[in-house]
Amino acid sequence: MITNILFVGIGGAFGAISRFGVNEFFENYFTSPAGTLVVNIIGCFFIGIFVGLSLPVKDSTYYFFVIGFLGSFTTMSAFTYQTMVMANTNLINAVSYIMLTVILSILATYVGAMISK
């Protein structure tokens, strides 16, 4: 258990630093918020590769790369991973999860923005 926590923590640190670097690059050289989009696409691509290769084996690579690195690099990879796992057993639950996540996340962002004004 402690070893898995260490793998998650170390992977998370690298993921957060990588996300920061990609976002800084896009903000400094393109003056656009495209960094978040790029991070989400890259994260989803790699989570897809991992799922395709192992569906998933929970070993040290899983804890370091999937939970730690990709989890802090982008939350989109965690969302798509959970959706794929659900879709394998219950497509209706997976579609419901997608709709709720998108709608409630946008709503929460809107409510938070309105409260903070």
Number of C-alpha atoms within 10 A of each C-alpha: 6 7 10 18 14 15 22 25 18 16 25 23 16 19 24 17 15 18 23 15 13 16 19 15 15 16 14 9 8 11 11 12 12 15 20 17 13 16 22 19 15 17 26 21 14 16 22 16 12 18 16 10 10 10 13 13 12 12 10 14 16 20 24 23 23 27 25 25 26 31 23 25 29 23 16 20 25 19 15 18 20 14 19 17 15 16 15 9 10 12 14 11 13 19 14 11 17 16 12 12 13 11 11 12 12 12 12 12 11 12 11 11 10 9 8 7 5
